Amino acid sequence: MSTVIDTSTLISLVRISYLELIPKLRETVLIPEEVYEEAVVTGEEKALADATVIKQFITTYGVKITRVKDDFIQKLKGKINKTLTKGDEAVIALALQEKVKEIITDDEGLAKIAMALGFRIKASPDLLLEGLKDKLMSFQDFESFIKGLVVENRLSSIVAELYLMEGKKNAKD
């Protein structure tokens, strides 16, 4: 399954040291040039360690950095009446351009707009839950990763509890 991923998810998974989960769950991962610019180029300019890890991940796993055609940006602007950041706009426009049905984002605003446009949305904790269901990790690892997202301020403790409850159900299956 192909998917488009945004900066927020890349950062969340870097922070818990489990970026390699993405290619274990998705065959083709697309990143718009704007997300690469934001996550890697700007991150390296600011000397952020996350940027180096994301850059290495993209190279190692053959993540496709894709240019969004202007007509798809215009098509998106015709569908919504909100101003988006360049990165968010590029994520949705790339999904339209490549006819991808799923967007992976931890950005709540982007998720709401993409969902309203008919895209299936996944966030970092959803990927972790999927990995648990697919037996790519133990429940203890799942719990550790979810708690890591809380510690890194990438997930609220209340939402984390909901994911942990769901994970416990899946661990028993």
C-alpha positions in Angstrom: 0.0 0.0 0.0 1.3 3.5 -0.9 1.0 6.3 1.6 2.1 9.9 1.9 3.7 10.9 5.2 4.3 14.3 6.8 7.0 15.9 8.9 5.2 15.5 12.2 5.0 11.7 11.9 8.7 11.4 10.9 9.7 13.5 14.0 7.5 11.5 16.3 8.9 8.1 15.2 12.5 9.5 15.3 12.0 10.6 18.9 11.0 7.1 19.9 13.7 5.5 17.7 11.3 3.5 15.6 11.3 5.2 12.2 11.9 1.8 10.6 8.4 0.8 11.5 7.0 2.6 8.4 8.6 0.4 5.7 7.7 -2.7 7.7 4.0 -1.7 7.3 3.9 0.2 4.0 5.4 -0.9 0.6 5.7 2.6 -0.9 6.2 5.7 1.2 6.0 9.1 -0.5 7.3 12.4 0.9 6.7 15.7 -0.9 9.8 17.8 -1.6 8.4 20.4 0.9 8.4 17.8 3.7 12.0 16.8 2.9 12.9 20.5 2.9 11.2 21.1 6.3 12.4 17.8 8.0 15.9 17.5 6.6 17.2 20.7 5.0 15.9 23.1 7.5 16.6 20.7 10.3 20.2 20.3 9.3 20.6 24.1 9.0 19.4 24.2 12.7 21.8 21.3 13.5 18.9 19.1 14.7 19.8 15.5 15.2 16.3 14.4 14.0 17.2 15.8 10.5 20.2 13.5 10.1 18.3 10.4 11.2 15.4 11.2 8.9 17.8 11.8 6.0 19.5 8.5 6.6 16.1 6.8 6.9 15.0 8.2 3.5 18.2 7.0 1.9 18.3 3.5 3.5 14.6 2.6 2.9 14.2 4.2 -0.6 11.5 6.6 0.5 10.4 8.5 -2.6 10.8 12.3 -2.4 8.2 13.5 -5.0 7.6 16.9 -6.5 4.0 18.1 -6.4 2.8 19.5 -9.7 1.3 23.0 -9.5 -2.0 21.9 -11.0 -2.6 19.6 -8.0 -1.8 22.4 -5.6 -4.4 24.5 -7.5 -6.9 21.6 -7.5 -6.5 21.3 -3.7 -7.0 25.0 -3.3 -10.2 24.7 -5.2 -11.5 22.0 -2.9 -10.8 23.8 0.4 -11.1 27.3 1.7 -8.3 27.2 4.2 -4.8 28.4 4.0 -2.4 25.6 4.8 1.3 25.6 5.4 3.4 24.7 2.4 4.2 21.2 3.9 0.5 20.4 4.7 -0.6 21.6 1.3 2.0 19.5 -0.4 1.1 16.4 1.6 -2.6 16.5 0.5 -1.8 17.6 -3.0 0.7 14.8 -3.4 -1.9 12.3 -2.2 -4.3 13.6 -4.8 -1.6 13.6 -7.5 -0.5 10.0 -6.8 -4.1 8.7 -6.1 -3.0 7.6 -2.6 -5.8 6.8 -0.2 -3.8 7.1 3.0 -2.0 10.0 4.7 0.1 9.4 7.8 0.2 12.5 10.0 0.4 13.4 13.7 -0.9 16.9 12.8 -4.5 17.1 13.9 -5.4 20.1 11.7 -4.0 18.4 8.6 -5.7 15.1 9.6 -9.1 16.8 9.8 -8.8 18.5 6.4 -7.5 15.3 4.7 -10.2 13.2 6.3 -12.9 15.7 5.1 -11.4 15.2 1.6 -11.9 11.4 1.9 -8.4 10.2 2.8 -7.8 7.5 5.4 -5.7 9.0 8.2 -3.2 7.2 10.4 -1.0 8.7 13.2 2.1 7.4 14.9 0.2 5.5 17.6 -2.0 3.9 14.9 1.1 2.6 13.2 2.4 1.3 16.5 -0.9 -0.5 17.1 -0.8 -1.9 13.6 2.7 -3.2 14.3 1.5 -4.8 17.5 -1.4 -6.5 15.6 1.1 -7.7 13.0 3.4 -9.1 15.7 6.2 -6.8 14.8 6.6 -6.0 18.5 5.7 -7.2 21.9 3.1 -5.5 24.0 5.9 -4.3 26.3 7.6 -2.6 23.3 4.3 -1.1 22.2 3.7 0.2 25.7 7.3 1.7 25.8 6.8 3.4 22.4 3.4 4.8 23.3 4.9 6.1 26.6 7.8 7.5 24.7 5.5 9.6 22.5 4.0 11.0 25.7 7.4 11.8 27.2 8.4 13.5 23.9 5.1 15.6 24.0 4.0 13.9 20.8 0.9 12.4 22.3 -1.3 13.3 25.3 -1.4 10.9 28.3 -5.2 10.6 27.9 -5.0 9.4 24.3 -2.0 7.2 25.2 -4.2 5.4 27.7 -6.8 4.7 25.1 -4.1 3.2 22.8 -2.7 1.1 25.6 -6.2 -0.3 26.4 -6.6 -1.1 22.7 -3.2 -2.6 22.6 -3.9 -4.9 25.6 -7.0 -6.2 23.8 -4.8 -7.0 20.7 -2.1 -8.6 22.8 -4.6 -11.1 24.1 -5.8 -12.1 20.7 
